[in-house]
């Protein structure tokens, strides 16, 4: 029973924190404290990542179709082709650094205090970016420099306590993109990023003997997929109304709580 509950919690954590600008590693500390573990092995990790990937691909299926078709059009650069190019550029930094530091990342050498402090630092940067954002630029205005900046800033997500979507949204706001377009680009950028993470996890399957629990894997997969889809849908619908302040406040409270524990 505890394994089923833990599968639901981990799937929920993956589905929510992959797209909300809050730290996934900070939230995964609590299952460890409650259940003594937050790890069902690589097959489970693959299943929850696959769930979030399917959710974001399905949500943006129309945009993905237009972006994909635009790559095979040889005439003038249009909005969809420009977006495709910028997504490719923004993906490159985290793919390179993720591969280089994959062993260090997998060792999970960071303490609770490290994660708490990192969470507070990146929450502060997000707050600064949000309060100083003019919100005039759209994805049409995104340049190669802007895509590089977002891609490089997303690499901070490799540090436990940061947030992948939070880092990408922060970078978008810092270069003047509107909050909604910063969020949309961050979510689209999740597709190649999650795909890259999945690829590394699948390669790691060959390196160790791993147990396979179909029930827990299935629960994690469907939980992460369902919650990821509705997280994306509600976040993009409400983000311009609620802004970043609730998420920043939550991250401050979470960081302080982790420092106290």
N, C-alpha and C positions, 0 to 999 in steps of 0.2 A: 504493500500500500504506500509506503514511504517513497519507493522508487517511482511509482506512478505520479504521486504528487510532485516529486522533484522534477520529473520529466515535463509536467505542465508548467511549473515555475520557470524552468530553464528555457522552454519554448516561448513562454510569455516574455521573458526578459530579452531574448533574441529578437522577437518580433517588434517589441516596443523600442528598445534602445538602439537598434540598427538605424532607425529613422528619426526618432526624437533627439533633440540636441542635449542628451544627457549621457553620462558615462555608462557603458555596458559593464566594464570591469568593476566599477564601484558597486553595481547592483548584484553582480555575481559573488560578491563577498558574503552576502547574507545567506544564500543557500549553504555555503560552507560553514558558516557559524551555526546554522540551525540543524542541518543534516550531517555535518561533518565532511561533506564533499559537494562539489559542483561539476563533477566530471563523470560522464558515462562512456568516455572513450571517443575515438576518432569517428566511428560510424555515426554516433549521435551528433557530433559537431557538424559532420557533413550534412546530416538530415535537416538540422535547424537552419543552416546556411542555405541549403537548397530550398527550404520553405520560404525564406525571405526573398530569395532570388525569383522564385516563381511569382510571388505576390507583386513585386515591383515591376516585373516584366509584363504581367497581366494588366496592371493598372495603367501602365504607359504603352500598351500595345499599339495604339494608333500612332503615337509619336515615334515609337521604334520602327514601325512600318515606313513612315515618311522619311525618317533619318536613314534607314537602310537603303531605300530606293534612291535617295539623293546621292549616295556614294557612287552610283553607277551612271549618273547623269554627267556628261562631259561639258555641258554648256556653262553659262555664267554661274558663279557662286550664289546660291540662294540661302534663305534662312536655315533650312533643314540641313543642308550640306555644311554650312558654317558651324552649326551646333554639333554635328557629327565630328568634325575636325577638332573642335575645342574639347569635346569629351575624350577623344583619343589622346590629345596632348595632356590633359589633366590627369589621365590615368597612369601615364608613364612613370612619374616619380614614385608613387607608392608601390608599383609593381617592382621597380628596381630595388628600392630600400627594403621592401617587405621580403624579397628574396635574399638580399644580403644579410639581413638581421634575423632571418627566420628562426635560427637556433637560439639566439638570445631571447627572442620574444617567447618562444615555447618554454623556456626555463622558468618564466614567471618569478623573477627574482625580486620584484618590487613588493614592499611592505604595505600594510594598510595605510600607514601615515603617508607614504609616498603617493599612493593613489588619491588620498584625501586632498593633499596639497596640490597635486596636478589638477584635480577636479576644480578646486577653488581658483587656481590660476587661469585655466581656460574659460571658466565661467565669467571671470572678470574681463577677459579679452572679448568674449561674446557681448557682454554688457556694453563695453566701450564701443564696439563696432555698431551695435544696434542704436545706441543713443546718438552716435555721430553720423549715421547713415542718412543720406538725402533721398535715396530711393528713386532716382530719376532714370537710371539705366535699366534696359531690359536685356534679354539674352541676344537680341539682334545686335546689341552694341558690344557684346563680349569679344575681346581681342585675344590674340595669341598670348600676349603678356598676361592678360587677366586669367586665361585658362592655366597658364604655367603657375601663376601665383596661387590659384585655388588648389591645383594639384600638389604643389609643394607644401601648402598649409595643411592639406589633408594628411600628409605624412606624420603630423603630430599625433594622429590617431593611433599610431603604433606605440605611443606612450600610454601605459595603463592610467586611467583617470581622465584622459581626454575622450572626446567623442568624435567618431568619423563624420557623422552628419553635422555635428556642432562645429567642427573645424572647417568643413567645406562651406557651411552657411556663413560662418564668421568671415572667411576670406571673401566670399561674394559681397557681403555688406561692406567690407573694408575697401573694395574697389568700386563701390557705388551702385551695385546691382540692387534692385528692389528686394524686399524681404521675400516676396513670393517667388521671384525668379531665382534668387539665391537658393531657396529651398528646393525648387524644381530641379535646378542643375545639380544640387547635392544628391537628390534622390536618383536622378538619371545616372550620376556618377557612381552610385552604389552598384549598378549592374555589372560593369567590368571589374569593379573592386571586389565584390563578393565572388564573382566568377574566378578571379585570380586566387582568392583565399581558398575557394573550393578545390581548385587545381592543386595547390600545395598540399591540402589535406589528403587528397586522393593519392598523391605521390607518396605521402607518409604512410599510407596503408601497407606499402611493401616493406616497410622498415621494422615492423614489429608485429607480434601476435596479438590480435585484438578480438575480444568477445563481441558477439552480435546478439542483441536483444531486440527482436522485431517489435514487440509491444511498446517499449520505451522509445524506440526510434520513430515509430509511427506517431505516437503521441506528440513527441517533440516536433516532428515535421508539420503536422496539421495545426498544432497550436501556434507555432511561429508563423506559418503561412497566413492563417486567418487574422491574427493580431497585427501582422505587418501590413496586410492589405488595408484594414480599417484604420490603422495608424496613419498611413500615407493619405488616405482619403480625407479623414477628419482634419489632419494637420494642415494640408494645403487649402482646405475649405475655410479654416478658422484662423490661420496664422496672421493674416493682415489685421484681424480684429483683436487678437489677444497679444500679438507681438512676442518678444523674447523674455520679457520681465518675469512671467511665471516660471519659466524654465531656469532662468538664472537664479531666482530666489530658491527654487527647489534644490539646485545644485549647491548653493551656499549652505543650505540647511543640511544636505546630505554630507557635504565635506566636513562640516563642524561635527556632525554625529559620528562620522568615522574617526575623527581625531579624538573624540571622547572615549570611544569603545576601547 
